[in-house]
Amino acid sequence: DGKVGDDPQTLQAAEERAVMGKMFGTMGSTSKAVAMNRDILTLFKVEGDDFSWEAGFTLSEISSLDPKSLEVVVETLIGSSK
């Protein structure tokens, strides 16, 4: 139906990538940490496209996110901007 929702498998995959991203960040590998964040955001794309920093998310993709998924996306975007 094109709705991402709060799929437990997607949220678990995002959490695993977040842990890896934090590890890379701690080790000083910023590019790998940012790549992990991009992978997290890709999990929440509706059409299966890779996340693009330039294009971001469409309005319909944002509308398809349930609260926990939206929280993960927003936290990842904020973390990536640091």
Distance bins in CASP14 RR format, pairs under 12 A and 6 or more apart:
PFRMAT RR
TARGET T0000
AUTHOR 0000-0000-0000
RMODE 2
METHOD distances of the structure
MODEL  1
1 46 0 0 0 0 1 0 0 0 0 0 0
1 60 0 0 0 0 0 1 0 0 0 0 0
1 64 0 0 0 0 1 0 0 0 0 0 0
2 44 0 0 0 0 0 1 0 0 0 0 0
2 45 0 0 0 0 0 1 0 0 0 0 0
2 46 1 0 1 0 0 0 0 0 0 0 0
2 47 0 0 0 0 1 0 0 0 0 0 0
2 48 0 0 0 0 0 1 0 0 0 0 0
2 58 0 0 0 0 0 1 0 0 0 0 0
2 60 0 0 0 0 1 0 0 0 0 0 0
2 61 0 0 0 0 1 0 0 0 0 0 0
2 63 0 0 0 0 0 1 0 0 0 0 0
2 64 1 0 0 1 0 0 0 0 0 0 0
2 65 0 0 0 0 0 1 0 0 0 0 0
3 10 0 0 0 0 0 1 0 0 0 0 0
3 44 0 0 0 0 0 1 0 0 0 0 0
3 46 1 0 0 1 0 0 0 0 0 0 0
3 60 0 0 0 0 1 0 0 0 0 0 0
3 61 0 0 0 0 1 0 0 0 0 0 0
3 62 0 0 0 0 0 1 0 0 0 0 0
3 63 0 0 0 0 1 0 0 0 0 0 0
3 64 1 0 1 0 0 0 0 0 0 0 0
3 65 0 0 0 0 1 0 0 0 0 0 0
3 66 0 0 0 0 1 0 0 0 0 0 0
3 69 0 0 0 0 1 0 0 0 0 0 0
4 10 1 0 0 1 0 0 0 0 0 0 0
4 11 0 0 0 0 0 1 0 0 0 0 0
4 14 0 0 0 0 0 1 0 0 0 0 0
4 41 0 0 0 0 0 1 0 0 0 0 0
4 42 0 0 0 0 0 1 0 0 0 0 0
4 43 0 0 0 0 1 0 0 0 0 0 0
4 44 1 0 1 0 0 0 0 0 0 0 0
4 45 0 0 0 0 1 0 0 0 0 0 0
4 46 1 0 0 1 0 0 0 0 0 0 0
4 47 0 0 0 0 0 1 0 0 0 0 0
4 48 0 0 0 0 0 1 0 0 0 0 0
4 57 0 0 0 0 0 1 0 0 0 0 0
4 60 0 0 0 0 0 1 0 0 0 0 0
4 61 1 0 0 1 0 0 0 0 0 0 0
4 62 0 0 0 0 1 0 0 0 0 0 0
4 63 0 0 0 0 1 0 0 0 0 0 0
4 64 1 0 1 0 0 0 0 0 0 0 0
4 65 1 0 1 0 0 0 0 0 0 0 0
4 66 1 0 0 1 0 0 0 0 0 0 0
4 67 0 0 0 0 0 1 0 0 0 0 0
4 68 0 0 0 0 0 1 0 0 0 0 0
4 69 1 0 1 0 0 0 0 0 0 0 0
4 70 0 0 0 0 1 0 0 0 0 0 0
4 72 0 0 0 0 0 1 0 0 0 0 0
4 73 0 0 0 0 1 0 0 0 0 0 0
5 11 0 0 0 0 1 0 0 0 0 0 0
5 43 0 0 0 0 0 1 0 0 0 0 0
5 44 0 0 0 0 1 0 0 0 0 0 0
5 46 0 0 0 0 0 1 0 0 0 0 0
5 61 0 0 0 0 0 1 0 0 0 0 0
5 62 0 0 0 0 0 1 0 0 0 0 0
5 63 0 0 0 0 0 1 0 0 0 0 0
5 64 1 0 0 1 0 0 0 0 0 0 0
5 65 1 0 0 1 0 0 0 0 0 0 0
5 66 1 1 0 0 0 0 0 0 0 0 0
5 67 0 0 0 0 1 0 0 0 0 0 0
5 68 0 0 0 0 1 0 0 0 0 0 0
5 69 1 0 1 0 0 0 0 0 0 0 0
5 70 0 0 0 0 1 0 0 0 0 0 0
5 71 0 0 0 0 0 1 0 0 0 0 0
5 72 0 0 0 0 0 1 0 0 0 0 0
5 73 0 0 0 0 0 1 0 0 0 0 0
6 12 0 0 0 0 0 1 0 0 0 0 0
6 14 0 0 0 0 0 1 0 0 0 0 0
6 44 0 0 0 0 0 1 0 0 0 0 0
6 64 0 0 0 0 0 1 0 0 0 0 0
6 65 0 0 0 0 1 0 0 0 0 0 0
6 66 1 0 1 0 0 0 0 0 0 0 0
6 67 1 0 0 1 0 0 0 0 0 0 0
6 68 1 0 1 0 0 0 0 0 0 0 0
6 69 1 0 1 0 0 0 0 0 0 0 0
6 70 0 0 0 0 1 0 0 0 0 0 0
6 71 0 0 0 0 1 0 0 0 0 0 0
6 72 0 0 0 0 1 0 0 0 0 0 0
6 73 0 0 0 0 0 1 0 0 0 0 0
7 13 0 0 0 0 1 0 0 0 0 0 0
7 14 0 0 0 0 1 0 0 0 0 0 0
7 43 0 0 0 0 1 0 0 0 0 0 0
7 44 0 0 0 0 1 0 0 0 0 0 0
7 46 0 0 0 0 0 1 0 0 0 0 0
7 64 0 0 0 0 0 1 0 0 0 0 0
7 65 0 0 0 0 0 1 0 0 0 0 0
7 66 0 0 0 0 1 0 0 0 0 0 0
7 68 0 0 0 0 1 0 0 0 0 0 0
7 69 1 0 0 1 0 0 0 0 0 0 0
7 72 0 0 0 0 0 1 0 0 0 0 0
8 14 0 0 0 0 0 1 0 0 0 0 0
8 15 0 0 0 0 0 1 0 0 0 0 0
8 66 0 0 0 0 0 1 0 0 0 0 0
8 68 0 0 0 0 1 0 0 0 0 0 0
8 69 0 0 0 0 0 1 0 0 0 0 0
9 15 0 0 0 0 0 1 0 0 0 0 0
9 16 0 0 0 0 0 1 0 0 0 0 0
9 43 0 0 0 0 1 0 0 0 0 0 0
9 69 0 0 0 0 0 1 0 0 0 0 0
10 16 0 0 0 0 0 1 0 0 0 0 0
10 17 0 0 0 0 0 1 0 0 0 0 0
10 39 0 0 0 0 0 1 0 0 0 0 0
10 40 0 0 0 0 1 0 0 0 0 0 0
10 41 0 0 0 0 0 1 0 0 0 0 0
10 42 0 0 0 0 0 1 0 0 0 0 0
10 43 1 0 1 0 0 0 0 0 0 0 0
10 44 1 0 0 1 0 0 0 0 0 0 0
10 45 0 0 0 0 0 1 0 0 0 0 0
10 46 0 0 0 0 0 1 0 0 0 0 0
10 48 0 0 0 0 0 1 0 0 0 0 0
10 64 0 0 0 0 0 1 0 0 0 0 0
10 65 0 0 0 0 0 1 0 0 0 0 0
10 66 0 0 0 0 0 1 0 0 0 0 0
10 68 0 0 0 0 1 0 0 0 0 0 0
10 69 1 0 0 1 0 0 0 0 0 0 0
10 72 0 0 0 0 1 0 0 0 0 0 0
10 73 0 0 0 0 0 1 0 0 0 0 0
11 17 0 0 0 0 0 1 0 0 0 0 0
11 18 0 0 0 0 0 1 0 0 0 0 0
11 40 0 0 0 0 0 1 0 0 0 0 0
11 43 0 0 0 0 1 0 0 0 0 0 0
11 44 0 0 0 0 1 0 0 0 0 0 0
11 65 0 0 0 0 0 1 0 0 0 0 0
11 66 0 0 0 0 1 0 0 0 0 0 0
11 67 0 0 0 0 0 1 0 0 0 0 0
11 68 1 0 0 1 0 0 0 0 0 0 0
11 69 1 0 0 1 0 0 0 0 0 0 0
11 70 0 0 0 0 0 1 0 0 0 0 0
11 71 0 0 0 0 1 0 0 0 0 0 0
11 72 1 0 0 1 0 0 0 0 0 0 0
11 73 0 0 0 0 0 1 0 0 0 0 0
12 18 0 0 0 0 0 1 0 0 0 0 0
12 19 0 0 0 0 0 1 0 0 0 0 0
12 40 0 0 0 0 0 1 0 0 0 0 0
12 43 0 0 0 0 0 1 0 0 0 0 0
12 68 0 0 0 0 0 1 0 0 0 0 0
12 72 0 0 0 0 0 1 0 0 0 0 0
13 19 0 0 0 0 0 1 0 0 0 0 0
13 20 0 0 0 0 0 1 0 0 0 0 0
13 36 0 0 0 0 0 1 0 0 0 0 0
13 39 0 0 0 0 1 0 0 0 0 0 0
13 40 0 0 0 0 1 0 0 0 0 0 0
13 41 0 0 0 0 0 1 0 0 0 0 0
13 42 0 0 0 0 0 1 0 0 0 0 0
13 43 1 0 1 0 0 0 0 0 0 0 0
13 44 0 0 0 0 0 1 0 0 0 0 0
13 69 0 0 0 0 0 1 0 0 0 0 0
13 72 0 0 0 0 0 1 0 0 0 0 0
14 20 0 0 0 0 0 1 0 0 0 0 0
14 21 0 0 0 0 0 1 0 0 0 0 0
14 36 0 0 0 0 1 0 0 0 0 0 0
14 37 0 0 0 0 1 0 0 0 0 0 0
14 38 0 0 0 0 0 1 0 0 0 0 0
14 39 0 0 0 0 1 0 0 0 0 0 0
14 40 1 0 1 0 0 0 0 0 0 0 0
14 41 0 0 0 0 1 0 0 0 0 0 0
14 42 0 0 0 0 1 0 0 0 0 0 0
14 43 1 0 1 0 0 0 0 0 0 0 0
14 44 1 0 0 1 0 0 0 0 0 0 0
14 51 0 0 0 0 0 1 0 0 0 0 0
14 65 0 0 0 0 0 1 0 0 0 0 0
14 68 0 0 0 0 1 0 0 0 0 0 0
14 69 0 0 0 0 1 0 0 0 0 0 0
14 70 0 0 0 0 0 1 0 0 0 0 0
14 71 0 0 0 0 0 1 0 0 0 0 0
14 72 1 0 1 0 0 0 0 0 0 0 0
14 73 0 0 0 0 1 0 0 0 0 0 0
14 75 0 0 0 0 1 0 0 0 0 0 0
14 76 1 0 0 1 0 0 0 0 0 0 0
15 21 0 0 0 0 0 1 0 0 0 0 0
15 22 0 0 0 0 0 1 0 0 0 0 0
15 36 0 0 0 0 0 1 0 0 0 0 0
15 40 0 0 0 0 1 0 0 0 0 0 0
15 43 0 0 0 0 0 1 0 0 0 0 0
15 68 0 0 0 0 0 1 0 0 0 0 0
15 69 0 0 0 0 0 1 0 0 0 0 0
15 71 0 0 0 0 0 1 0 0 0 0 0
15 72 0 0 0 0 1 0 0 0 0 0 0
15 75 0 0 0 0 0 1 0 0 0 0 0
15 76 0 0 0 0 0 1 0 0 0 0 0
16 22 0 0 0 0 0 1 0 0 0 0 0
16 23 0 0 0 0 0 1 0 0 0 0 0
16 36 0 0 0 0 1 0 0 0 0 0 0
16 39 0 0 0 0 1 0 0 0 0 0 0
16 40 0 0 0 0 1 0 0 0 0 0 0
16 43 0 0 0 0 0 1 0 0 0 0 0
16 72 0 0 0 0 0 1 0 0 0 0 0
17 23 0 0 0 0 0 1 0 0 0 0 0
17 24 0 0 0 0 0 1 0 0 0 0 0
17 32 0 0 0 0 0 1 0 0 0 0 0
17 33 0 0 0 0 0 1 0 0 0 0 0
17 34 0 0 0 0 0 1 0 0 0 0 0
17 35 0 0 0 0 1 0 0 0 0 0 0
17 36 1 0 1 0 0 0 0 0 0 0 0
17 37 1 0 0 1 0 0 0 0 0 0 0
17 38 0 0 0 0 1 0 0 0 0 0 0
17 39 1 0 1 0 0 0 0 0 0 0 0
17 40 1 0 1 0 0 0 0 0 0 0 0
17 41 0 0 0 0 1 0 0 0 0 0 0
17 42 0 0 0 0 1 0 0 0 0 0 0
17 43 1 0 0 1 0 0 0 0 0 0 0
17 44 0 0 0 0 0 1 0 0 0 0 0
17 51 0 0 0 0 0 1 0 0 0 0 0
17 72 0 0 0 0 0 1 0 0 0 0 0
17 76 0 0 0 0 1 0 0 0 0 0 0
18 24 0 0 0 0 0 1 0 0 0 0 0
18 25 0 0 0 0 0 1 0 0 0 0 0
18 33 0 0 0 0 1 0 0 0 0 0 0
18 36 1 0 0 1 0 0 0 0 0 0 0
18 37 0 0 0 0 1 0 0 0 0 0 0
18 39 0 0 0 0 1 0 0 0 0 0 0
18 40 1 0 0 1 0 0 0 0 0 0 0
18 41 0 0 0 0 0 1 0 0 0 0 0
18 43 0 0 0 0 0 1 0 0 0 0 0
18 71 0 0 0 0 0 1 0 0 0 0 0
18 72 1 0 0 1 0 0 0 0 0 0 0
18 73 0 0 0 0 0 1 0 0 0 0 0
18 75 0 0 0 0 1 0 0 0 0 0 0
18 76 1 0 0 1 0 0 0 0 0 0 0
18 79 0 0 0 0 1 0 0 0 0 0 0
18 80 0 0 0 0 0 1 0 0 0 0 0
19 25 0 0 0 0 0 1 0 0 0 0 0
19 26 0 0 0 0 0 1 0 0 0 0 0
19 33 0 0 0 0 0 1 0 0 0 0 0
19 36 0 0 0 0 1 0 0 0 0 0 0
19 40 0 0 0 0 0 1 0 0 0 0 0
20 26 0 0 0 0 0 1 0 0 0 0 0
20 27 0 0 0 0 0 1 0 0 0 0 0
20 29 0 0 0 0 0 1 0 0 0 0 0
20 32 0 0 0 0 1 0 0 0 0 0 0
20 33 0 0 0 0 1 0 0 0 0 0 0
20 35 0 0 0 0 1 0 0 0 0 0 0
20 36 1 0 1 0 0 0 0 0 0 0 0
20 37 0 0 0 0 0 1 0 0 0 0 0
20 39 0 0 0 0 1 0 0 0 0 0 0
20 40 0 0 0 0 1 0 0 0 0 0 0
21 27 0 0 0 0 1 0 0 0 0 0 0
21 28 0 0 0 0 0 1 0 0 0 0 0
21 29 0 0 0 0 1 0 0 0 0 0 0
21 30 0 0 0 0 1 0 0 0 0 0 0
21 31 0 0 0 0 0 1 0 0 0 0 0
21 32 1 0 0 1 0 0 0 0 0 0 0
21 33 1 0 1 0 0 0 0 0 0 0 0
21 34 0 0 0 0 1 0 0 0 0 0 0
21 35 0 0 0 0 1 0 0 0 0 0 0
21 36 1 1 0 0 0 0 0 0 0 0 0
21 37 1 0 0 1 0 0 0 0 0 0 0
21 38 0 0 0 0 0 1 0 0 0 0 0
21 39 0 0 0 0 1 0 0 0 0 0 0
21 40 0 0 0 0 1 0 0 0 0 0 0
21 76 0 0 0 0 0 1 0 0 0 0 0
21 79 0 0 0 0 0 1 0 0 0 0 0
21 80 0 0 0 0 0 1 0 0 0 0 0
22 28 0 0 0 0 0 1 0 0 0 0 0
22 29 0 0 0 0 0 1 0 0 0 0 0
22 30 0 0 0 0 0 1 0 0 0 0 0
22 32 0 0 0 0 0 1 0 0 0 0 0
22 33 1 0 0 1 0 0 0 0 0 0 0
22 36 0 0 0 0 1 0 0 0 0 0 0
22 37 0 0 0 0 0 1 0 0 0 0 0
22 40 0 0 0 0 0 1 0 0 0 0 0
22 75 0 0 0 0 0 1 0 0 0 0 0
22 76 0 0 0 0 0 1 0 0 0 0 0
22 79 0 0 0 0 0 1 0 0 0 0 0
22 82 0 0 0 0 0 1 0 0 0 0 0
23 29 0 0 0 0 1 0 0 0 0 0 0
23 32 0 0 0 0 1 0 0 0 0 0 0
23 33 0 0 0 0 1 0 0 0 0 0 0
23 36 0 0 0 0 1 0 0 0 0 0 0
24 30 1 0 0 1 0 0 0 0 0 0 0
24 31 0 0 0 0 1 0 0 0 0 0 0
24 32 1 1 0 0 0 0 0 0 0 0 0
24 33 1 0 1 0 0 0 0 0 0 0 0
24 34 0 0 0 0 1 0 0 0 0 0 0
24 35 0 0 0 0 1 0 0 0 0 0 0
24 36 1 0 0 1 0 0 0 0 0 0 0
24 37 0 0 0 0 1 0 0 0 0 0 0
24 39 0 0 0 0 0 1 0 0 0 0 0
25 31 0 0 0 0 1 0 0 0 0 0 0
25 32 1 0 0 1 0 0 0 0 0 0 0
25 33 1 0 1 0 0 0 0 0 0 0 0
25 34 0 0 0 0 1 0 0 0 0 0 0
25 35 0 0 0 0 0 1 0 0 0 0 0
25 36 0 0 0 0 1 0 0 0 0 0 0
25 37 0 0 0 0 0 1 0 0 0 0 0
25 79 0 0 0 0 0 1 0 0 0 0 0
25 80 0 0 0 0 0 1 0 0 0 0 0
25 82 0 0 0 0 0 1 0 0 0 0 0
26 32 0 0 0 0 0 1 0 0 0 0 0
26 33 0 0 0 0 1 0 0 0 0 0 0
27 33 0 0 0 0 1 0 0 0 0 0 0
27 36 0 0 0 0 0 1 0 0 0 0 0
28 34 0 0 0 0 0 1 0 0 0 0 0
29 35 0 0 0 0 1 0 0 0 0 0 0
29 36 0 0 0 0 1 0 0 0 0 0 0
30 36 0 0 0 0 0 1 0 0 0 0 0
30 37 0 0 0 0 0 1 0 0 0 0 0
30 79 0 0 0 0 0 1 0 0 0 0 0
30 80 0 0 0 0 0 1 0 0 0 0 0
30 82 0 0 0 0 1 0 0 0 0 0 0
31 37 0 0 0 0 0 1 0 0 0 0 0
31 38 0 0 0 0 0 1 0 0 0 0 0
31 80 0 0 0 0 0 1 0 0 0 0 0
32 38 0 0 0 0 0 1 0 0 0 0 0
32 39 0 0 0 0 0 1 0 0 0 0 0
33 39 0 0 0 0 0 1 0 0 0 0 0
33 40 0 0 0 0 0 1 0 0 0 0 0
33 76 0 0 0 0 0 1 0 0 0 0 0
33 79 0 0 0 0 1 0 0 0 0 0 0
33 80 0 0 0 0 1 0 0 0 0 0 0
33 82 0 0 0 0 1 0 0 0 0 0 0
34 40 0 0 0 0 0 1 0 0 0 0 0
34 41 0 0 0 0 0 1 0 0 0 0 0
34 51 0 0 0 0 0 1 0 0 0 0 0
34 53 0 0 0 0 1 0 0 0 0 0 0
34 76 0 0 0 0 0 1 0 0 0 0 0
34 77 0 0 0 0 0 1 0 0 0 0 0
34 79 0 0 0 0 1 0 0 0 0 0 0
34 80 1 0 0 1 0 0 0 0 0 0 0
34 81 0 0 0 0 0 1 0 0 0 0 0
34 82 0 0 0 0 0 1 0 0 0 0 0
35 41 0 0 0 0 0 1 0 0 0 0 0
35 42 0 0 0 0 0 1 0 0 0 0 0
35 50 0 0 0 0 0 1 0 0 0 0 0
35 51 0 0 0 0 0 1 0 0 0 0 0
35 53 0 0 0 0 0 1 0 0 0 0 0
35 80 0 0 0 0 0 1 0 0 0 0 0
36 42 0 0 0 0 0 1 0 0 0 0 0
36 43 0 0 0 0 0 1 0 0 0 0 0
36 51 0 0 0 0 0 1 0 0 0 0 0
36 76 0 0 0 0 1 0 0 0 0 0 0
36 79 0 0 0 0 0 1 0 0 0 0 0
36 80 0 0 0 0 1 0 0 0 0 0 0
37 43 0 0 0 0 0 1 0 0 0 0 0
37 44 0 0 0 0 0 1 0 0 0 0 0
37 51 0 0 0 0 1 0 0 0 0 0 0
37 53 0 0 0 0 1 0 0 0 0 0 0
37 72 0 0 0 0 0 1 0 0 0 0 0
37 73 0 0 0 0 0 1 0 0 0 0 0
37 74 0 0 0 0 0 1 0 0 0 0 0
37 75 0 0 0 0 1 0 0 0 0 0 0
37 76 1 0 1 0 0 0 0 0 0 0 0
37 77 0 0 0 0 1 0 0 0 0 0 0
37 78 0 0 0 0 1 0 0 0 0 0 0
37 79 1 0 0 1 0 0 0 0 0 0 0
37 80 1 0 1 0 0 0 0 0 0 0 0
37 81 0 0 0 0 1 0 0 0 0 0 0
37 82 0 0 0 0 0 1 0 0 0 0 0
38 44 0 0 0 0 0 1 0 0 0 0 0
38 45 0 0 0 0 0 1 0 0 0 0 0
38 49 0 0 0 0 0 1 0 0 0 0 0
38 50 1 0 0 1 0 0 0 0 0 0 0
38 51 1 0 1 0 0 0 0 0 0 0 0
38 52 0 0 0 0 1 0 0 0 0 0 0
38 53 1 0 0 1 0 0 0 0 0 0 0
38 54 0 0 0 0 0 1 0 0 0 0 0
38 56 0 0 0 0 0 1 0 0 0 0 0
38 73 0 0 0 0 0 1 0 0 0 0 0
38 76 0 0 0 0 1 0 0 0 0 0 0
38 77 0 0 0 0 0 1 0 0 0 0 0
38 79 0 0 0 0 0 1 0 0 0 0 0
38 80 1 0 0 1 0 0 0 0 0 0 0
39 45 0 0 0 0 0 1 0 0 0 0 0
39 50 0 0 0 0 1 0 0 0 0 0 0
39 51 0 0 0 0 1 0 0 0 0 0 0
39 76 0 0 0 0 1 0 0 0 0 0 0
39 80 0 0 0 0 0 1 0 0 0 0 0
40 50 0 0 0 0 0 1 0 0 0 0 0
40 51 0 0 0 0 1 0 0 0 0 0 0
40 69 0 0 0 0 0 1 0 0 0 0 0
40 72 1 0 0 1 0 0 0 0 0 0 0
40 73 0 0 0 0 1 0 0 0 0 0 0
40 74 0 0 0 0 0 1 0 0 0 0 0
40 75 0 0 0 0 1 0 0 0 0 0 0
40 76 1 0 1 0 0 0 0 0 0 0 0
40 77 0 0 0 0 1 0 0 0 0 0 0
40 79 0 0 0 0 0 1 0 0 0 0 0
40 80 0 0 0 0 1 0 0 0 0 0 0
41 48 0 0 0 0 0 1 0 0 0 0 0
41 49 0 0 0 0 0 1 0 0 0 0 0
41 50 0 0 0 0 1 0 0 0 0 0 0
41 51 1 1 0 0 0 0 0 0 0 0 0
41 52 0 0 0 0 1 0 0 0 0 0 0
41 53 0 0 0 0 1 0 0 0 0 0 0
41 55 0 0 0 0 0 1 0 0 0 0 0
41 56 1 0 0 1 0 0 0 0 0 0 0
41 57 1 0 0 1 0 0 0 0 0 0 0
41 61 0 0 0 0 0 1 0 0 0 0 0
41 62 0 0 0 0 0 1 0 0 0 0 0
41 65 0 0 0 0 0 1 0 0 0 0 0
41 69 0 0 0 0 0 1 0 0 0 0 0
41 70 0 0 0 0 0 1 0 0 0 0 0
41 72 0 0 0 0 1 0 0 0 0 0 0
41 73 1 0 0 1 0 0 0 0 0 0 0
41 74 0 0 0 0 0 1 0 0 0 0 0
41 75 0 0 0 0 0 1 0 0 0 0 0
41 76 1 0 1 0 0 0 0 0 0 0 0
41 77 1 0 0 1 0 0 0 0 0 0 0
41 78 0 0 0 0 0 1 0 0 0 0 0
41 79 0 0 0 0 0 1 0 0 0 0 0
41 80 0 0 0 0 1 0 0 0 0 0 0
42 48 1 0 0 1 0 0 0 0 0 0 0
42 49 1 0 0 1 0 0 0 0 0 0 0
42 50 1 0 1 0 0 0 0 0 0 0 0
42 51 1 0 1 0 0 0 0 0 0 0 0
42 52 0 0 0 0 1 0 0 0 0 0 0
42 53 0 0 0 0 0 1 0 0 0 0 0
42 55 0 0 0 0 0 1 0 0 0 0 0
42 56 0 0 0 0 0 1 0 0 0 0 0
42 57 0 0 0 0 0 1 0 0 0 0 0
42 61 0 0 0 0 0 1 0 0 0 0 0
42 73 0 0 0 0 0 1 0 0 0 0 0
42 76 0 0 0 0 0 1 0 0 0 0 0
43 49 0 0 0 0 0 1 0 0 0 0 0
43 50 0 0 0 0 0 1 0 0 0 0 0
43 51 0 0 0 0 1 0 0 0 0 0 0
43 57 0 0 0 0 0 1 0 0 0 0 0
43 61 0 0 0 0 0 1 0 0 0 0 0
43 65 0 0 0 0 0 1 0 0 0 0 0
43 69 0 0 0 0 1 0 0 0 0 0 0
43 72 0 0 0 0 1 0 0 0 0 0 0
43 73 0 0 0 0 1 0 0 0 0 0 0
43 76 0 0 0 0 1 0 0 0 0 0 0
44 50 0 0 0 0 0 1 0 0 0 0 0
44 51 1 0 0 1 0 0 0 0 0 0 0
44 56 0 0 0 0 0 1 0 0 0 0 0
44 57 1 0 0 1 0 0 0 0 0 0 0
44 58 0 0 0 0 0 1 0 0 0 0 0
44 61 1 0 0 1 0 0 0 0 0 0 0
44 62 0 0 0 0 1 0 0 0 0 0 0
44 64 0 0 0 0 1 0 0 0 0 0 0
44 65 1 0 0 1 0 0 0 0 0 0 0
44 66 0 0 0 0 0 1 0 0 0 0 0
44 68 0 0 0 0 0 1 0 0 0 0 0
44 69 1 0 1 0 0 0 0 0 0 0 0
44 70 0 0 0 0 1 0 0 0 0 0 0
44 71 0 0 0 0 0 1 0 0 0 0 0
44 72 1 0 0 1 0 0 0 0 0 0 0
44 73 1 0 1 0 0 0 0 0 0 0 0
44 74 0 0 0 0 0 1 0 0 0 0 0
44 75 0 0 0 0 0 1 0 0 0 0 0
44 76 0 0 0 0 1 0 0 0 0 0 0
44 77 0 0 0 0 0 1 0 0 0 0 0
45 51 1 0 1 0 0 0 0 0 0 0 0
45 52 0 0 0 0 1 0 0 0 0 0 0
45 55 0 0 0 0 1 0 0 0 0 0 0
45 56 0 0 0 0 1 0 0 0 0 0 0
45 57 1 0 0 1 0 0 0 0 0 0 0
45 58 0 0 0 0 1 0 0 0 0 0 0
45 60 0 0 0 0 0 1 0 0 0 0 0
45 61 1 0 0 1 0 0 0 0 0 0 0
45 62 0 0 0 0 0 1 0 0 0 0 0
45 64 0 0 0 0 1 0 0 0 0 0 0
45 65 0 0 0 0 0 1 0 0 0 0 0
45 69 0 0 0 0 0 1 0 0 0 0 0
45 73 0 0 0 0 0 1 0 0 0 0 0
46 57 0 0 0 0 1 0 0 0 0 0 0
46 58 1 0 0 1 0 0 0 0 0 0 0
46 59 0 0 0 0 0 1 0 0 0 0 0
46 60 1 0 0 1 0 0 0 0 0 0 0
46 61 1 0 1 0 0 0 0 0 0 0 0
46 62 0 0 0 0 1 0 0 0 0 0 0
46 63 0 0 0 0 1 0 0 0 0 0 0
46 64 1 0 1 0 0 0 0 0 0 0 0
46 65 0 0 0 0 1 0 0 0 0 0 0
46 69 0 0 0 0 0 1 0 0 0 0 0
47 55 0 0 0 0 0 1 0 0 0 0 0
47 57 0 0 0 0 0 1 0 0 0 0 0
47 58 0 0 0 0 1 0 0 0 0 0 0
47 60 0 0 0 0 1 0 0 0 0 0 0
47 61 0 0 0 0 1 0 0 0 0 0 0
47 64 0 0 0 0 0 1 0 0 0 0 0
48 61 0 0 0 0 0 1 0 0 0 0 0
49 55 0 0 0 0 1 0 0 0 0 0 0
49 56 0 0 0 0 1 0 0 0 0 0 0
49 57 0 0 0 0 0 1 0 0 0 0 0
49 58 0 0 0 0 1 0 0 0 0 0 0
49 61 0 0 0 0 1 0 0 0 0 0 0
50 56 0 0 0 0 0 1 0 0 0 0 0
51 57 1 0 0 1 0 0 0 0 0 0 0
51 58 0 0 0 0 0 1 0 0 0 0 0
51 61 0 0 0 0 1 0 0 0 0 0 0
51 73 0 0 0 0 1 0 0 0 0 0 0
51 76 0 0 0 0 1 0 0 0 0 0 0
51 77 0 0 0 0 1 0 0 0 0 0 0
51 80 0 0 0 0 0 1 0 0 0 0 0
52 58 0 0 0 0 0 1 0 0 0 0 0
52 61 0 0 0 0 0 1 0 0 0 0 0
53 76 0 0 0 0 0 1 0 0 0 0 0
53 77 0 0 0 0 1 0 0 0 0 0 0
53 80 0 0 0 0 1 0 0 0 0 0 0
53 81 0 0 0 0 0 1 0 0 0 0 0
55 61 0 0 0 0 0 1 0 0 0 0 0
56 62 0 0 0 0 1 0 0 0 0 0 0
56 73 0 0 0 0 1 0 0 0 0 0 0
56 76 0 0 0 0 0 1 0 0 0 0 0
56 77 0 0 0 0 1 0 0 0 0 0 0
56 80 0 0 0 0 0 1 0 0 0 0 0
57 63 0 0 0 0 1 0 0 0 0 0 0
57 64 0 0 0 0 1 0 0 0 0 0 0
57 65 0 0 0 0 1 0 0 0 0 0 0
57 69 0 0 0 0 0 1 0 0 0 0 0
57 70 0 0 0 0 0 1 0 0 0 0 0
57 73 1 0 0 1 0 0 0 0 0 0 0
57 74 0 0 0 0 0 1 0 0 0 0 0
57 76 0 0 0 0 0 1 0 0 0 0 0
57 77 0 0 0 0 1 0 0 0 0 0 0
58 64 0 0 0 0 1 0 0 0 0 0 0
58 65 0 0 0 0 0 1 0 0 0 0 0
59 65 0 0 0 0 0 1 0 0 0 0 0
61 69 0 0 0 0 0 1 0 0 0 0 0
61 70 0 0 0 0 0 1 0 0 0 0 0
61 73 0 0 0 0 1 0 0 0 0 0 0
62 69 0 0 0 0 0 1 0 0 0 0 0
62 70 1 0 0 1 0 0 0 0 0 0 0
62 73 0 0 0 0 1 0 0 0 0 0 0
62 74 0 0 0 0 0 1 0 0 0 0 0
62 77 0 0 0 0 0 1 0 0 0 0 0
63 69 0 0 0 0 0 1 0 0 0 0 0
63 70 0 0 0 0 1 0 0 0 0 0 0
64 70 0 0 0 0 1 0 0 0 0 0 0
64 73 0 0 0 0 0 1 0 0 0 0 0
65 71 0 0 0 0 1 0 0 0 0 0 0
65 72 0 0 0 0 1 0 0 0 0 0 0
65 73 1 0 0 1 0 0 0 0 0 0 0
65 74 0 0 0 0 1 0 0 0 0 0 0
66 72 0 0 0 0 0 1 0 0 0 0 0
66 73 0 0 0 0 0 1 0 0 0 0 0
67 73 0 0 0 0 0 1 0 0 0 0 0
67 74 0 0 0 0 0 1 0 0 0 0 0
68 74 0 0 0 0 0 1 0 0 0 0 0
68 75 0 0 0 0 0 1 0 0 0 0 0
69 75 0 0 0 0 0 1 0 0 0 0 0
69 76 0 0 0 0 0 1 0 0 0 0 0
70 76 0 0 0 0 0 1 0 0 0 0 0
70 77 0 0 0 0 0 1 0 0 0 0 0
71 77 0 0 0 0 0 1 0 0 0 0 0
71 78 0 0 0 0 0 1 0 0 0 0 0
72 78 0 0 0 0 0 1 0 0 0 0 0
72 79 0 0 0 0 0 1 0 0 0 0 0
73 79 0 0 0 0 0 1 0 0 0 0 0
73 80 0 0 0 0 0 1 0 0 0 0 0
74 80 0 0 0 0 0 1 0 0 0 0 0
74 81 0 0 0 0 0 1 0 0 0 0 0
75 81 0 0 0 0 0 1 0 0 0 0 0
75 82 0 0 0 0 0 1 0 0 0 0 0
76 82 0 0 0 0 0 1 0 0 0 0 0
END
